[in-house]
Amino acid sequence: MRDAVIVEAVRTPVGKGKPNGALAGVHPVELLAHTLRALVRRSGIDPALVDDVIGGTVDQVAEQAMNTTRYAVLSAGFPESVPATTVDRQCGSSQQAVHFAAQGVISGAYDMVVACGVESMSRVPMWSNVPPGADPFGPGVAERYPEGLVPQGISAELIAAKWAIGREHMDAFATASHQRAARAWDAGLLDAETEPIAGLTRDESVRPATTPEVLAGLKPAYYDPAFGERFPQITWNVTAGNSSPVNDGASAVLITTSENAARLGLRPLARLHSFAVTGSDPLLMLTGVLPATEKVLRNASLTLDDIDLFEVNEAFASVVLAWLRETGADPEKVNVHGGAIALGHPLGASGTRLMTTLVHAMRARGARYALQTMCEAGGLANATVLEAL
């Protein structure tokens, strides 16, 4: 039976998504092209061998319109014969790209595929693809949810309320994310996975000096009296400090079979063992990581105790803390090199950014199994189990 293995994984350092961010001046096509060139150089492959390039981008408009992945492939110097497509599973877009790529390799449709992602939130802000007054949901959704759906920040507040997660707990979690990321950078643990660009050599959002006391001084980021009236259980504890920031970045992984890797002299970093994608309540929206984790473990015939490392995307501290509360996972195995609160969350790039960090952490720590899961807008979540070879 064919398998799918990751033989190379690389990402840009993640830039702050602000006018003065280091990557704000870089076109998103060039961000992604940079990682594709690095993938080819590091692996030594002939890019003509790539059967497809599957990329994730969330806000597919303006400079991220027109199938961004295709133009990144061309900018990177790949042969014109190499095709590409761009997918949208919201924050899990590039993790879904990995699933599509790996499933294509396992089925025999592909022999070698790149899964990747990019987002320039500086140049294409969130919701740029929804003009003022536009309705992205339609009348059927309005009829099914007559009280209306809510923004992600309100969902994060509802999760905090449902699981009784207080402000101090979220701020302490966010502080730990920054501390882990800073330690990982200082120890050189993130050097191998990153390809500097535009003078940026480290993730720009990491704040080593952050403390719970500093974060306690931040105001609630999503306070809205109307939502407060509708949801009186909300205590308004979600802030910019215990949420992921706005970022720019790109990432990519190279996927093939073990047999093909051996033939080409490539060393697998990990086998893509099992996959899952789930839907969940679109009001709470961000809780899909719970059924996705359960489903991927079932698909893998593994238990939580079998997993040595976890990557759970830190869109909001409340999401990961609720996941920890429900699963009972060891917090010391989760986001060991810091998470999105510190390293950043460039939407479409985040799935393969987490996977890049995870496969390198597996090798550094001698982990056998690892699990990655991401919450996604609309009540969705992906989960992947990796196995060391």
C-alpha positions in Angstrom: 0.0 0.0 0.0 1.2 3.5 -0.9 2.0 6.0 1.9 2.6 9.7 2.1 5.6 11.2 3.8 6.8 14.8 4.3 10.4 15.1 3.0 10.9 18.8 3.4 9.1 21.6 5.4 9.9 25.3 5.4 8.3 28.6 6.3 9.1 32.2 6.4 9.6 33.9 9.7 6.1 35.4 10.5 5.9 39.2 10.3 3.7 41.6 12.2 0.6 42.5 10.1 1.0 46.2 10.4 2.3 49.0 8.2 5.7 48.8 9.9 5.8 45.0 9.8 8.9 43.6 8.2 6.9 41.7 5.6 4.2 44.3 4.9 6.1 45.4 1.8 6.2 41.9 0.3 3.5 40.9 -2.2 1.8 37.7 -1.0 2.7 35.9 -4.3 6.4 36.6 -3.5 6.0 35.4 0.1 4.8 32.0 -1.1 7.3 31.9 -4.0 10.1 32.4 -1.5 9.1 29.2 0.4 8.6 27.2 -2.8 12.1 28.2 -4.0 13.5 27.2 -0.5 11.7 23.9 -0.7 13.3 23.0 -4.0 16.8 24.2 -2.9 16.7 22.4 0.4 15.4 19.1 -1.1 17.4 19.2 -4.3 14.5 18.0 -6.4 13.8 18.9 -10.0 10.6 21.0 -9.7 9.4 19.4 -12.9 8.7 16.3 -10.8 6.0 18.1 -8.8 2.6 16.8 -10.0 0.6 19.6 -8.3 0.9 22.5 -5.8 -2.0 22.9 -3.5 -2.1 26.1 -1.5 -4.3 27.7 1.2 -5.3 31.3 1.3 -8.3 32.7 3.2 -9.0 36.2 1.9 -8.9 35.4 -1.9 -9.3 39.0 -3.2 -7.1 41.8 -4.5 -3.4 40.7 -4.3 -4.5 37.2 -3.2 -7.1 36.7 -5.9 -6.9 34.8 -9.2 -5.4 31.6 -7.8 -2.5 33.0 -5.8 -0.7 29.6 -5.7 -0.4 29.4 -9.5 1.4 32.7 -9.7 3.6 31.8 -6.8 4.6 28.6 -8.7 5.5 30.7 -11.8 7.3 33.3 -9.7 9.3 30.6 -8.0 10.6 29.5 -11.4 8.8 26.1 -11.6 8.2 24.8 -15.1 5.0 26.2 -16.6 3.7 22.6 -16.8 3.4 22.4 -13.0 -0.2 23.1 -12.0 -1.5 24.7 -8.9 -4.7 25.5 -7.1 -5.8 27.5 -4.1 -8.2 26.2 -1.4 -10.2 27.9 1.4 -11.0 26.0 4.6 -10.6 29.2 6.5 -7.8 29.1 9.1 -7.2 25.4 8.3 -6.7 26.1 4.5 -3.2 24.9 4.2 -3.7 21.9 6.6 -6.5 20.9 4.3 -4.1 21.4 1.4 -1.8 18.8 3.2 -4.8 16.4 3.4 -5.6 16.8 -0.3 -2.0 16.4 -1.3 -1.4 13.3 0.9 -4.6 11.7 -0.1 -3.7 12.2 -3.7 -0.3 10.6 -3.2 -1.8 7.6 -1.3 -4.4 7.1 -4.0 -1.8 7.1 -6.7 -3.1 10.2 -8.4 0.2 12.0 -7.5 3.8 10.9 -6.9 5.0 14.3 -5.5 3.0 17.3 -4.4 3.6 20.6 -2.6 1.1 21.6 0.1 1.5 25.2 1.1 -0.2 28.4 2.2 0.2 32.2 2.4 -1.6 35.2 3.9 -0.5 38.9 3.9 -2.9 40.4 6.4 -1.1 43.7 6.0 -1.9 44.0 2.4 -5.2 42.0 2.3 -6.9 42.6 5.7 -9.5 40.2 7.0 -12.9 40.4 5.4 -11.5 42.3 2.4 -13.4 39.7 0.3 -16.8 40.8 1.9 -17.7 44.3 0.7 -19.8 46.5 3.1 -23.4 45.5 2.9 -22.6 42.1 1.3 -24.2 38.9 2.8 -21.8 36.0 2.6 -24.3 33.6 4.3 -27.6 33.8 2.3 -31.2 33.5 3.3 -31.1 29.8 4.1 -28.6 30.2 6.8 -30.5 33.3 8.2 -33.6 31.1 8.4 -31.7 28.3 10.2 -30.0 30.7 12.6 -32.6 33.5 13.0 -30.7 35.1 15.9 -27.7 35.4 13.7 -24.1 34.0 13.9 -21.4 35.9 15.6 -17.8 37.0 15.0 -15.0 34.7 16.1 -14.1 36.9 19.0 -17.6 36.5 20.4 -17.3 32.7 19.9 -14.0 32.8 21.9 -15.9 34.6 24.7 -18.7 32.0 24.6 -16.1 29.2 24.9 -14.5 30.9 27.8 -17.8 31.2 29.5 -18.9 27.7 28.8 -15.7 26.1 30.2 -15.4 28.7 33.0 -12.0 29.8 31.7 -11.0 33.1 33.5 -8.9 36.0 32.4 -6.0 35.1 34.6 -5.9 31.6 33.1 -5.9 32.9 29.5 -3.3 35.5 30.2 -1.0 33.0 31.9 -1.4 30.7 28.9 -0.5 33.5 26.5 2.5 34.4 28.5 3.7 30.8 28.4 3.3 30.8 24.6 5.7 33.7 24.3 8.1 32.2 26.8 8.2 28.9 24.9 8.7 30.7 21.6 11.5 32.9 22.9 13.3 29.9 24.4 12.9 27.9 21.2 14.4 30.8 19.2 17.2 31.3 21.7 18.1 27.6 21.6 18.2 27.6 17.8 15.3 25.1 17.6 13.4 27.2 15.0 16.3 28.0 12.7 16.1 24.9 10.6 12.4 25.4 9.7 12.6 29.1 8.7 13.9 30.8 5.5 14.7 34.5 6.2 13.1 37.0 3.9 13.2 40.8 3.6 15.7 41.0 6.5 13.4 39.2 8.9 15.2 36.2 10.5 12.8 35.6 13.5 9.1 35.6 14.1 8.2 39.2 14.7 5.3 38.9 17.1 7.2 37.0 19.9 7.4 39.2 23.0 9.8 37.7 25.5 9.1 40.3 28.1 5.4 39.7 28.2 4.0 38.8 31.7 0.6 38.1 33.0 0.7 41.5 34.7 1.3 43.3 31.4 -1.5 41.3 29.7 -3.9 42.1 32.6 -3.7 45.8 31.6 -5.3 45.2 28.1 -8.9 46.0 27.5 -11.4 43.4 26.1 -11.0 43.2 22.4 -14.5 42.3 21.4 -16.8 44.1 23.9 -20.1 44.9 22.3 -23.2 45.8 24.4 -25.6 44.2 21.9 -23.8 40.8 22.2 -23.6 41.3 26.0 -27.3 41.6 26.1 -27.8 38.5 24.0 -25.2 36.5 25.9 -25.2 37.6 29.5 -22.8 34.8 30.4 -20.0 36.5 28.6 -17.5 38.2 31.0 -15.4 39.9 28.4 -12.0 38.4 29.0 -10.7 37.9 25.5 -8.0 40.5 24.6 -5.5 41.2 21.9 -2.9 39.7 24.3 -4.6 36.3 24.7 -5.5 36.0 21.1 -3.4 35.5 18.0 -2.1 38.6 16.3 -2.5 39.8 12.7 0.4 38.5 10.6 2.1 37.9 7.3 3.8 34.7 6.2 4.0 31.7 4.0 4.9 28.0 4.5 5.3 24.8 2.4 5.8 21.1 2.8 6.9 18.6 0.1 5.0 15.3 0.1 5.8 12.0 -1.7 5.8 8.3 -1.1 8.4 6.5 1.0 9.4 4.5 -2.1 9.8 7.6 -4.2 11.8 9.4 -1.4 14.2 6.5 -1.2 14.6 6.5 -5.0 15.4 10.2 -5.0 17.6 10.1 -1.9 15.2 12.2 0.2 15.0 11.6 4.0 11.4 11.6 5.3 10.7 13.8 8.2 7.4 12.1 9.1 4.6 9.9 7.6 1.2 11.4 7.2 -0.6 8.7 9.2 -4.3 9.7 9.5 -6.6 12.6 8.7 -10.0 14.0 9.9 -12.2 17.0 9.1 -15.3 17.8 11.1 -18.1 20.3 11.3 -19.5 21.7 14.5 -21.8 24.4 15.9 -21.2 27.5 13.8 -22.2 29.7 16.7 -19.5 28.4 19.0 -17.6 28.0 15.8 -14.1 27.2 17.3 -14.9 23.9 19.1 -14.5 21.7 16.1 -11.0 20.7 17.4 -12.7 18.5 20.0 -14.6 16.1 17.6 -11.7 16.4 15.1 -9.2 15.2 17.7 -11.5 12.3 18.7 -12.1 11.4 15.0 -8.5 11.4 13.9 -7.4 9.3 16.9 -10.2 6.8 16.0 -9.1 6.8 12.4 -5.5 6.2 13.5 -6.4 3.5 16.0 -4.5 5.4 18.7 -5.3 7.0 22.0 -4.4 10.4 23.4 -1.7 8.7 25.5 0.1 7.5 22.3 0.7 11.1 21.2 4.0 12.6 22.1 3.5 16.1 20.8 0.4 18.2 19.9 0.0 21.4 17.9 -3.4 23.0 18.7 -3.7 26.3 16.9 -3.8 29.2 19.3 -6.4 31.3 17.5 -7.5 32.2 21.0 -6.2 31.0 24.4 -9.8 30.0 25.3 -9.9 27.5 22.5 -6.8 25.6 23.5 -7.7 25.7 27.2 -11.1 24.3 26.5 -9.5 21.6 24.3 -7.1 20.8 27.2 -10.0 20.7 29.7 -12.0 18.3 27.5 -9.2 16.0 26.3 -7.1 15.9 29.5 -3.9 16.1 27.4 -0.6 17.0 29.1 -0.1 20.7 28.6 3.7 20.1 28.5 3.2 18.3 25.2 1.2 21.1 23.5 2.7 23.8 21.4 6.1 23.1 22.8 7.9 25.7 20.8 5.2 28.3 21.3 1.9 28.7 19.5 0.1 31.3 17.3 -0.3 33.8 20.1 3.4 34.2 20.0 4.6 32.9 16.6 1.7 34.4 14.7 -1.3 33.3 12.7 -1.0 34.3 9.0 -4.4 32.6 8.3 -3.9 30.6 5.0 -0.2 29.8 5.9 -0.9 28.6 9.4 -1.8 25.0 8.7 1.6 24.2 7.0 3.3 26.6 9.5 2.1 24.4 12.4 3.1 21.3 10.5 6.5 22.6 9.6 7.1 23.4 13.3 5.7 20.1 14.4 7.8 17.8 12.1 11.0 19.6 13.2 10.0 19.4 16.8 9.3 15.6 16.4 12.8 15.1 15.1 14.4 17.3 17.8 12.5 15.5 20.6 12.5 12.0 19.3 8.6 11.9 19.2 7.0 8.9 17.5 3.4 10.3 17.1 2.2 13.8 16.8 -1.2 15.4 16.4 -2.2 18.7 14.8 -5.6 20.3 14.9 -7.0 23.7 14.0 -10.3 25.5 14.6 -11.8 27.1 11.6 -14.5 29.7 10.9 -18.0 28.4 10.3 -17.7 25.6 12.7 -15.0 23.4 11.1 -11.7 21.8 12.1 -9.0 19.6 10.6 -6.8 17.1 12.5 -3.8 15.2 11.3 -1.7 12.5 13.0 2.0 12.3 12.0 4.3 9.3 12.6 8.1 9.5 12.8 10.0 7.1 10.5 
